[in-house]
Amino acid sequence: MKFLLTIALLCCATTMMAQQTLKYTGKHFFAVYVNNVDSASAWYQRVFDMKVVKVVELPDENVHVRILSNDFLAAEIMEIKNKKSGNVDTENFRLVYFKIGFFVKDIAAAEQYFISRKVKIKYRPFTDEATKSTSFIIEGYNGALIHILEENK
């Protein structure tokens, strides 16, 4: 009887732990600082077929934000014209975030897609046995690197 009770408790605990796991939707998000929010937004709209879903203007603080989205990606594009902008390098206004990336179903088709959009392929497709993936890296707006990956099954 004690054995059955232990099994029942383990089953309940396992079920509760399974219910507490994250369930990813497949949509990705990133935020970038840029020197021109309008031209950066136009680039992301053109390359990723995104739409502006929200505009935030704080003229007193020189902050201009565009929230863009499509079915798989959401982006916050920020322009801050204040030399005391925290982690933004306002002198060079290069992006100061780590590289972003996302997975696709067909790496060859993705490469052709970006080529057709006249996006610079920084590093041509390569296979990584350790991560079981094939990927390439594009150069985004203002030099940002965007890693495109396909899982190798």
C-alpha positions in Angstrom: 0.0 0.0 0.0 2.8 2.4 0.9 4.4 1.6 -2.5 1.2 2.5 -4.4 0.8 5.7 -2.4 4.4 6.7 -3.3 3.8 6.0 -7.0 0.6 8.1 -6.9 2.4 11.0 -5.3 5.2 10.8 -7.9 2.6 10.8 -10.7 0.9 13.9 -9.2 4.2 15.7 -8.8 5.3 14.8 -12.3 2.0 16.0 -13.7 2.2 19.3 -11.8 5.8 19.9 -12.9 4.8 19.2 -16.6 2.1 21.8 -16.3 4.5 24.4 -15.1 6.9 24.2 -18.1 7.1 27.0 -20.6 5.2 26.5 -23.8 6.8 28.4 -26.6 4.7 29.9 -29.4 7.4 30.1 -32.0 7.2 33.9 -32.1 10.4 35.8 -31.4 11.1 39.2 -30.0 14.1 41.5 -30.0 14.8 45.2 -29.3 17.5 47.4 -31.0 18.8 50.9 -30.6 19.3 52.8 -33.9 20.3 56.2 -35.1 17.1 56.7 -37.2 14.0 54.9 -36.1 12.1 55.6 -39.3 14.7 54.3 -41.7 15.4 51.3 -39.4 11.7 50.5 -39.2 11.4 50.8 -43.0 14.3 48.3 -43.4 12.6 45.7 -41.0 9.3 46.2 -42.7 10.8 45.6 -46.1 13.0 42.6 -45.2 10.7 40.8 -42.8 7.3 41.9 -44.0 6.6 43.5 -40.6 3.9 46.2 -39.9 4.1 49.0 -37.4 1.7 48.2 -34.6 2.6 51.0 -32.2 4.4 54.3 -32.2 5.7 55.9 -29.0 7.0 59.4 -29.1 8.5 61.1 -26.0 9.8 64.3 -27.5 10.7 65.9 -24.2 13.1 62.9 -23.6 14.1 62.6 -27.3 12.9 59.0 -27.4 11.2 57.6 -30.5 10.0 54.0 -30.6 8.3 51.8 -33.2 6.9 48.4 -32.3 6.8 46.2 -35.4 5.3 42.7 -35.8 4.4 39.9 -38.1 3.3 36.3 -37.5 6.6 35.1 -36.2 8.6 38.1 -35.1 8.1 41.2 -32.9 10.6 44.1 -32.7 11.0 47.2 -30.7 13.1 49.8 -32.7 14.3 52.6 -30.5 16.0 56.0 -31.2 17.3 57.9 -28.3 18.9 61.3 -29.0 20.3 61.8 -25.5 24.0 61.3 -24.6 22.9 60.0 -21.2 21.1 57.0 -22.7 22.4 54.3 -20.6 23.8 51.4 -22.7 23.5 53.2 -26.0 26.7 54.3 -27.7 25.4 57.7 -28.9 28.7 58.7 -30.4 28.9 55.8 -32.9 25.3 54.6 -32.5 26.3 51.1 -33.3 23.9 48.5 -31.9 24.9 47.4 -28.4 23.0 44.2 -28.0 24.0 40.7 -28.5 23.3 38.9 -31.8 19.8 37.7 -32.4 18.6 34.8 -34.5 15.7 32.5 -35.4 15.1 29.1 -36.8 13.6 28.5 -40.2 12.3 25.3 -41.9 14.4 25.6 -45.1 17.8 27.3 -44.9 18.3 27.3 -48.7 14.9 29.0 -49.3 15.7 31.5 -46.5 19.0 32.4 -48.1 17.3 33.0 -51.4 14.6 35.1 -49.7 17.2 37.4 -48.2 19.2 37.6 -51.4 16.0 38.6 -53.2 15.5 41.4 -50.7 19.1 42.6 -51.3 20.2 41.8 -47.8 23.9 41.4 -47.3 24.8 37.8 -46.4 27.7 38.3 -43.9 28.6 34.6 -43.5 27.4 32.1 -46.1 25.6 28.9 -45.0 27.7 26.5 -42.8 26.9 23.4 -40.9 27.7 22.9 -37.2 27.8 19.3 -36.1 27.9 20.1 -32.4 24.6 22.1 -32.5 23.1 20.0 -35.3 22.3 23.0 -37.3 22.9 24.7 -40.6 22.9 28.5 -40.6 24.0 31.7 -42.1 24.3 35.3 -40.8 22.9 38.4 -42.4 23.9 42.0 -41.8 20.9 43.9 -40.7 20.1 47.6 -40.4 23.1 49.5 -39.0 25.3 46.5 -39.0 23.3 44.3 -36.6 24.0 40.6 -37.1 21.0 38.3 -37.5 21.6 34.5 -37.3 19.3 32.4 -39.4 19.3 28.7 -38.4 17.8 25.4 -39.5 17.9 22.3 -37.2 19.5 19.3 -38.9 17.4 16.2 -38.1 
